[in-house]
Amino acid sequence: MRDPLGTACWTFRALHCRRRWFQALAIAFVACLVTMACGSASVQRPATDVPAPSPATTASISPTPPLPAVSPGAPSPTVDERPDEPLGLPIDPELPAGWVDYSSEDRPVQWNAGPGAAAYSRDYQPGEDELMANAGGWNCRVHVAFEGRPAVDWYIPVGTPIRSTMDGTATLFAITTTNAFDYYDRPRAPYVGFPMPAASVSPFPGPGGGKGVYVEVRNQAFVTESAHLSLAPTLTVVPGDAFLPGFESGASLVERFAPMRSYLDATAIATWSVRRGDVIGFSGDSGYSEAPHLHYTVRRTGGGLICPTAEDGFADGGWLFR
């Protein structure tokens, strides 16, 4: 749109000199404003406050909850920063968690419907609403109630890459490649998300397979475990010279570990050196697993398990975000 002052000057062509005088005046006026703006360096715009999101407290869960805002924080650690400490998440922090639909009797998991894994563990799992705190995977409090030891879960699709969170020595263990709920034909629904009050700690008439297939990463300071993996794709990331005697070839290992076994019967298959960020396996549904998920634990070498999330009641918690 043409400037009104310029239009008036154009209409009265005869006032050529006056038009030039007005143009000069306008230029001087603009220059004055620029000078005033640049000269006011002592006046600064206040920084915008970005409040941290609060955990949701409603017990009514939508299959697709709103994603919480991401709070500003320190940059993600690199492989050269504190390499002996388990920093960050073993999965993509932006990967949406599978989300339990509590409104259905079967409690189906809606894949990629929840918040990102990091946002979920930061904003939901420490929350007081137990349904929301476990809709994307069991938190530490439920693990203590059922197993007596803290851990953190994420419901994720089978085949999701799992990465080491620190430098160390990785060891691949196998108990069973079979899912216990399927093997004994037991319903999974009572255990999906926040367990139902009637859910038995031992729902099977025989051994439950425990962690199924898992990878331990150990160094002088910490030990981590990533459990319920899928053995066949995990074998593809194991170096050829890493297999222990009797397991040189991984071709038949899936069938070999198909029988159901006790959680105490873990067999080491291979061991190799890893750096933080290396893929150490792929998620699955093996062992005592109510839904495809990753079970992740952290402990200090020579000590007990500690809580990866920042939940109340755990003095040495919050390792996902340190």
C-alpha positions as CSV (number, residue, x, y, z in Angstrom):
1,M,0.0,0.0,0.0
2,R,1.3,3.4,-0.9
3,D,2.2,5.8,1.9
4,P,-0.6,8.5,2.4
5,L,1.9,11.3,2.5
6,G,3.6,10.1,-0.7
7,T,0.2,9.9,-2.4
8,A,-0.7,13.5,-1.5
9,C,2.6,14.7,-2.8
10,W,2.1,12.8,-6.0
11,T,-1.4,14.3,-6.5
12,F,-0.2,17.9,-6.1
13,R,2.5,17.7,-8.7
14,A,2.8,21.4,-8.9
15,L,4.1,21.6,-5.4
16,H,7.4,20.1,-6.4
17,C,9.5,22.0,-4.0
18,R,7.2,21.3,-1.1
19,R,7.3,17.6,-1.9
20,R,11.0,17.5,-1.7
21,W,10.9,19.4,1.5
22,F,8.5,16.8,3.0
23,Q,10.7,14.0,1.8
24,A,13.7,15.5,3.5
25,L,11.7,16.0,6.7
26,A,10.6,12.3,6.6
27,I,14.2,11.1,6.1
28,A,15.4,13.2,9.0
29,F,12.6,11.9,11.2
30,V,13.4,8.2,10.5
31,A,17.1,8.9,11.2
32,C,16.2,10.4,14.5
33,L,14.2,7.3,15.5
34,V,17.1,5.0,14.6
35,T,19.5,7.1,16.6
36,M,17.2,7.0,19.6
37,A,16.9,3.2,19.4
38,C,20.6,2.6,19.1
39,G,21.4,5.0,21.9
40,S,19.2,3.2,24.4
41,A,21.7,0.4,25.1
42,S,21.1,0.6,28.8
43,V,17.4,-0.6,28.4
44,Q,17.3,-4.4,27.8
45,R,14.4,-6.7,27.0
46,P,13.7,-9.0,30.0
47,A,14.4,-12.7,29.4
48,T,11.4,-14.8,28.7
49,D,10.6,-17.2,31.5
50,V,10.0,-20.7,30.4
51,P,8.3,-22.7,33.2
52,A,9.0,-26.4,33.5
53,P,6.0,-28.5,32.7
54,S,4.2,-30.0,35.6
55,P,3.3,-33.7,35.7
56,A,-0.2,-34.5,34.7
57,T,-2.4,-35.4,37.6
58,T,-5.7,-36.5,36.0
59,A,-6.6,-40.1,36.0
60,S,-8.5,-39.9,32.8
61,I,-6.0,-41.0,30.1
62,S,-6.4,-40.2,26.4
63,P,-4.8,-42.6,24.0
64,T,-2.9,-39.6,22.6
65,P,-2.0,-37.3,25.5
66,P,-0.6,-33.8,24.9
67,L,3.1,-33.8,24.8
68,P,4.7,-31.7,27.6
69,A,6.9,-28.7,26.7
70,V,10.6,-29.4,26.7
71,S,12.4,-27.5,29.5
72,P,15.7,-25.9,28.6
73,G,18.6,-27.7,30.1
74,A,22.3,-28.6,29.7
75,P,23.3,-30.0,26.4
76,S,23.4,-33.8,26.0
77,P,26.7,-35.4,27.1
78,T,29.1,-36.5,24.5
79,V,31.1,-39.7,24.5
80,D,34.1,-37.8,25.9
81,E,32.2,-36.4,28.9
82,R,32.2,-38.6,32.0
83,P,32.5,-41.7,29.9
84,D,32.3,-44.0,33.0
85,E,28.9,-42.7,34.1
86,P,25.5,-43.9,32.7
87,L,24.4,-40.6,31.2
88,G,21.3,-40.2,29.1
89,L,18.7,-42.7,27.9
90,P,19.4,-46.0,26.2
91,I,16.8,-45.2,23.6
92,D,16.2,-42.2,21.4
93,P,14.9,-39.6,23.9
94,E,12.5,-38.3,21.3
95,L,11.0,-41.7,20.6
96,P,7.3,-41.6,21.6
97,A,6.5,-44.0,24.4
98,G,3.8,-46.6,23.8
99,W,0.7,-45.5,25.7
100,V,-1.7,-47.7,27.6
101,D,-5.4,-47.3,27.0
102,Y,-6.9,-47.9,30.4
103,S,-10.4,-47.4,29.2
104,S,-10.3,-50.8,27.5
105,E,-10.5,-54.0,29.5
106,D,-7.6,-55.4,27.5
107,R,-5.4,-52.4,28.1
108,P,-3.9,-52.2,24.6
109,V,-0.7,-50.3,24.1
110,Q,-1.1,-47.5,21.5
111,W,2.3,-47.4,19.9
112,N,4.0,-44.0,19.3
113,A,1.0,-42.3,21.1
114,G,2.7,-41.1,24.3
115,P,5.2,-38.3,25.1
116,G,8.8,-38.7,24.0
117,A,10.8,-41.1,26.2
118,A,12.8,-38.4,27.9
119,A,9.7,-36.2,28.5
120,Y,7.8,-39.2,29.8
121,S,10.5,-40.2,32.3
122,R,11.1,-36.6,33.4
123,D,7.5,-35.3,33.7
124,Y,5.2,-38.4,34.2
125,Q,7.0,-41.3,35.9
126,P,7.9,-39.3,39.0
127,G,4.3,-38.1,39.3
128,E,1.8,-38.9,42.0
129,D,-0.9,-40.2,39.6
130,E,0.1,-43.9,39.3
131,L,-1.9,-44.5,36.1
132,M,-0.1,-41.7,34.3
133,A,3.2,-42.6,35.9
134,N,3.1,-46.1,34.4
135,A,1.1,-45.6,31.2
136,G,4.3,-45.7,29.1
137,G,6.1,-48.3,31.1
138,W,6.6,-49.2,34.8
139,N,8.4,-46.7,37.0
140,C,10.8,-47.4,39.9
141,R,8.1,-47.5,42.5
142,V,6.1,-50.3,40.8
143,H,9.3,-52.3,40.2
144,V,10.1,-52.1,43.9
145,A,6.5,-53.2,44.8
146,F,6.6,-56.2,42.4
147,E,10.3,-57.1,42.3
148,G,11.9,-55.4,45.3
149,R,14.4,-53.5,43.2
150,P,14.1,-50.2,41.2
151,A,14.2,-50.1,37.4
152,V,12.6,-48.1,34.7
153,D,10.6,-49.4,31.6
154,W,9.5,-47.9,28.3
155,Y,6.9,-49.5,26.1
156,I,8.6,-49.5,22.7
157,P,8.0,-51.5,19.5
158,V,10.0,-54.7,18.9
159,G,13.3,-54.0,17.1
160,T,14.0,-50.5,18.6
161,P,17.8,-49.9,18.8
162,I,19.2,-49.9,22.3
163,R,22.4,-48.0,23.0
164,S,25.0,-48.1,25.7
165,T,24.8,-45.1,28.1
166,M,28.5,-45.4,29.1
167,D,31.9,-46.8,28.1
168,G,32.5,-50.3,29.4
169,T,32.4,-54.0,28.7
170,A,29.2,-55.4,27.3
171,T,28.1,-59.0,27.9
172,L,25.1,-60.6,26.2
173,F,23.1,-63.0,28.4
174,A,20.2,-65.3,27.4
175,I,17.7,-66.9,29.7
176,T,14.9,-67.6,27.1
177,T,13.7,-66.1,23.9
178,T,10.1,-67.0,24.7
179,N,7.5,-64.8,26.3
180,A,6.2,-66.3,29.6
181,F,2.6,-64.9,29.2
182,D,2.3,-66.6,25.8
183,Y,4.0,-69.8,26.9
184,Y,1.6,-70.3,29.8
185,D,-1.4,-68.7,28.1
186,R,-1.8,-66.1,30.8
187,P,-3.6,-62.7,30.3
188,R,-1.3,-59.7,30.1
189,A,-3.8,-57.0,30.8
190,P,-3.5,-57.0,34.6
191,Y,0.2,-56.1,34.3
192,V,0.1,-53.6,31.5
193,G,0.7,-50.0,32.7
194,F,-0.1,-49.6,36.4
195,P,-0.8,-53.3,37.6
196,M,-4.2,-54.2,38.8
197,P,-4.6,-54.8,42.5
198,A,-5.3,-58.5,41.8
199,A,-2.2,-59.0,39.7
200,S,-0.1,-61.8,41.2
201,V,3.7,-61.4,41.4
202,S,4.0,-65.0,40.2
203,P,1.2,-65.6,37.7
204,F,2.9,-68.7,36.1
205,P,2.8,-72.3,37.2
206,G,6.5,-72.7,36.3
207,P,9.6,-70.6,35.7
208,G,8.9,-67.1,34.2
209,G,12.0,-66.5,32.2
210,G,13.0,-63.3,34.0
211,K,14.8,-60.7,31.8
212,G,14.7,-63.0,28.8
213,V,17.6,-61.7,26.7
214,Y,19.6,-58.8,28.1
215,V,22.9,-56.9,27.8
216,E,25.0,-55.9,30.7
217,V,27.5,-53.0,30.4
218,R,30.1,-52.9,33.2
219,N,33.0,-50.7,34.1
220,Q,34.8,-49.9,37.4
221,A,32.2,-47.5,38.6
222,F,28.7,-48.6,37.2
223,V,26.8,-51.5,35.8
224,T,23.7,-51.1,33.5
225,E,21.3,-53.7,32.2
226,S,19.0,-53.5,29.2
227,A,16.5,-56.4,29.2
228,H,13.7,-58.2,27.3
229,L,15.7,-57.9,24.1
230,S,15.1,-59.7,20.8
231,L,18.0,-62.2,20.4
232,A,18.2,-62.6,16.6
233,P,18.7,-58.9,15.7
234,T,20.9,-58.3,18.8
235,L,23.3,-61.0,17.5
236,T,23.9,-58.8,14.4
237,V,25.7,-56.1,16.5
238,V,27.9,-58.6,18.4
239,P,31.5,-58.6,16.9
240,G,32.5,-61.9,15.4
241,D,35.3,-62.5,17.9
242,A,33.1,-61.6,20.9
243,F,31.4,-65.0,21.3
244,L,32.4,-67.1,24.3
245,P,33.5,-70.7,23.8
246,G,30.7,-72.9,22.7
247,F,28.9,-69.9,21.1
248,E,31.1,-69.1,18.1
249,S,28.2,-69.3,15.7
250,G,25.0,-67.4,16.6
251,A,22.9,-69.1,13.9
252,S,21.2,-71.6,16.2
253,L,21.1,-69.6,19.4
254,V,17.5,-68.4,19.1
255,E,16.2,-72.0,19.0
256,R,18.7,-73.1,21.6
257,F,17.3,-70.6,24.2
258,A,13.6,-71.0,23.2
259,P,12.7,-73.3,26.2
260,M,11.3,-71.5,29.3
261,R,13.9,-71.3,32.1
262,S,14.2,-69.8,35.6
263,Y,15.3,-66.2,35.9
264,L,18.4,-67.5,37.7
265,D,19.5,-69.5,34.6
266,A,21.3,-66.7,32.7
267,T,23.9,-67.8,30.2
268,A,26.7,-65.4,29.0
269,I,27.0,-65.7,25.2
270,A,29.4,-62.9,24.2
271,T,31.4,-60.1,25.6
272,W,33.0,-57.0,23.9
273,S,34.1,-53.4,24.5
274,V,31.6,-50.6,23.9
275,R,31.5,-46.8,24.0
276,R,28.6,-44.6,25.0
277,G,26.2,-44.4,22.1
278,D,27.0,-47.8,20.6
279,V,24.1,-50.0,19.6
280,I,24.2,-53.0,21.9
281,G,21.0,-54.7,21.0
282,F,17.4,-54.4,19.8
283,S,14.2,-54.4,22.0
284,G,11.9,-57.4,22.2
285,D,9.3,-59.1,24.3
286,S,11.3,-62.0,25.8
287,G,10.9,-63.5,29.3
288,Y,8.6,-62.1,32.0
289,S,7.3,-59.2,29.8
290,E,3.7,-57.9,29.9
291,A,4.2,-56.0,26.6
292,P,7.1,-55.2,24.3
293,H,9.3,-52.9,26.3
294,L,12.8,-52.1,27.5
295,H,13.7,-52.8,31.1
296,Y,16.7,-50.6,32.2
297,T,18.7,-50.7,35.4
298,V,21.6,-48.8,36.9
299,R,23.8,-49.7,39.8
300,R,27.1,-48.8,41.2
301,T,29.7,-51.5,40.9
302,G,29.6,-53.5,44.1
303,G,26.3,-51.8,45.2
304,G,22.6,-52.2,44.8
305,L,20.3,-50.9,42.1
306,I,19.5,-47.2,42.0
307,C,16.6,-45.3,40.4
308,P,17.2,-44.0,36.9
309,T,14.4,-41.5,37.2
310,A,13.9,-38.7,39.7
311,E,11.2,-40.3,41.8
312,D,10.7,-39.6,45.5
313,G,12.2,-42.0,47.9
314,F,15.4,-42.8,46.0
315,A,18.4,-40.9,47.3
316,D,20.7,-41.8,44.3
317,G,18.2,-41.3,41.5
318,G,17.8,-39.3,38.4
319,W,20.6,-40.8,36.4
320,L,18.8,-40.4,33.1
321,F,19.1,-36.6,33.3
322,R,22.4,-36.0,35.1
